[in-house]
Amino acid sequence: MDLYTEGDPIADTKAPDGPIETRWERRRFEAKLVNPANRRKLTVIVVGTGLAGGSAAATLAEQGYHVKSYCYQDSPRRAHSIAAQGGINAAKNYRNDGDSVHRLFYDTVKGGDFRSRESNVHRLAEVSVNIIDQCVAQGVPFAREYGGLLDTRSFGGAQVQRTFYARGQTGQQLLLGAYQALERQIGLGNVEMNARHEMLELVVVDGRARGIVVRDLVTGEITTEMADAVVLASGGYGNVFYLSTNAKGCNVTASWRAHRKGAHFANPCYTQIHPTCIPVSGDHQSKLTLMSESLRNDGRVWVPKAKGDDRPAKDIPEDERDYYLERIYPSFGNLVPRDIASRAAKNVCDEGRGVGPSGLGVYLDFADAINRLGRKAIEAKYGNLFEMYERITGEDPYEVPMRIYPAVHYTMGGLWVDYDLQSSIPGLFVIGEANFSDHGANRLGASALMQGLADGYFVLPNTLPNYLANAGSFEQVDASHPEVVAARAAVEERIQKLLSINGDRTVDSFHRELGQIMWEHCGMERSEAGLRKAIDEIRALREQFWQRVRVPGDGEGLNQSLEKAGRVADFFELAELMCIDALHREESCGGHFRAEHQTPDGEAQRDDDRFAYVAAWEYTGDQPVLHKEDLQFEYVHPTQRSYK
């Protein structure tokens, strides 16, 4: 079946050429500036208040722009960034162990399996050193050594210790830092904060993003909000799988509404399966729980050597245990990148050597570390994580190994942006996990917080003014403009359609079934036959959804079923595009593993001659159109990725 058509190539025209070490500095100098007196006349909408959105709104307001900030949570500090645990990368080289900006750049390009832009990744590595100073100045309580110096630890995909952390609460502490900066600007009147509002449409006038349509989740009121530019910081789309480590509210609607208005969606098939999650315990679950990758610093991963060995872990002697990551990948051991560790766990479980009631689990064992360092040292590093595990499972990880298994976590795909973080719609900027820009086919651990804060504090505030410098020539737009009226009417019509179906199935039942299709056919392993089957099943299920879904209540006031229905409707469309993207990419790379394309020893087999490009998809209402952005590698030459 013909699933897509191919359009003209796409290019990032904003990234400078020349020496990579000076590209960001030169781009900042070349960018146009806005006079301080003119900034207060300009309005920027920021959707999302996580690390990217919160830091961007605070920084833009500090510069003098008027900012309107929106989130669907009841407070900006409830953004999902708060759930990040393990740490944030930065090339500070405090350990004097060989780290540098270039090494972080190299590790990130390699970790992404050579499917990211060199210019973006080098900028990220450069900016990383400033992030730590910014956060320390805000009072973020990073862990410190006995002498008072900032402490670091190891994370996957690196042989240096560059991950700064605040126990197992790094995301929470960083978000509180950004939140304080945001609240300061709210108090000064520079930021209008609108919590419990959900973006349901993008307003595009004369080809430019000029506003959004939002619904007040408490009153049901639908309003249109105008601005000179719109910034999306609305996170990733991992909840398309239903079960994931994301908060239940995380969704793709803001990005997908922008995609339908002309913003290209890049590499949607690149989803990250995190290896260190508490295994599924039954059909009753609505989400999964992540155990921080930082645990792999001291925890050793193993399974029994014999199939079907269901003895308690303590009864299995050392010589009958397979520490398979240490065996297969001796150079990196338990700290291989997430995609490698996840597939390795799946493989040993497929062999019948998994542990736990379902057989879908492996051990993460701290016995050696406790014997070596003492229980108090482990408590100081990971105490809150151990407590969380015991509360959920009823097992004490100080006494018995944790049981873990891979689960959907992060999405490397997202809206396509250029070097300035501007989408294919002028005036629509996309930051953090909502864009595709920095990680390629796999994200190294502790790099999500780095990218979110880099985009919000340091990149966007230097690139958005280049666009806003011409804002004076834009047409004046208010709620009476025909495009604004049409956007609002489309939202109202969509809501009424969902409410009027009055079928016999709940929204959650459809979402769960969609998630099962995606996990089975577009999860850790994909194949041509499976992806084609998934596309047929998604289309059939989506048709059922629009005929049989039941959304109780009405649109006036709080209606969480209505909220979920709109989000799941968008997940259906995204899921199909994800499968089409995975089907067209006839190679394995990073988190995208095609069963037909693997090396003799089961590793991902790239095809650089045919697929060294970003897949940027255009929405047409019919078949999606594929635009290819060729990737150029001048400084890190693609090789077969090896961590052995």
Beta strands, then each sheet from edge to edge (+ up, - down):
strand 1: 5-6
strand 2: 43-47
strand 3: 66-70
strand 4: 88-89
strand 5: 152-153
strand 6: 163-164
strand 7: 191-194
strand 8: 197-205
strand 9: 208-216
strand 10: 222-226
strand 11: 229-232
strand 12: 265-266
strand 13: 271-277
strand 14: 300-304
strand 15: 321-322
strand 16: 362-365
strand 17: 402-411
strand 18: 414-415
strand 19: 428-430
strand 20: 613-618
strand 21: 625-630
sheet 1: 1+ 21+ 20- 12+ 18-
sheet 2: 7+ 3+ 2+ 11+ 19+
sheet 3: 4+ 6- 5+
sheet 4: 8+ 9- 10+
sheet 5: 13+ 17- 16+ 14- 15+
end
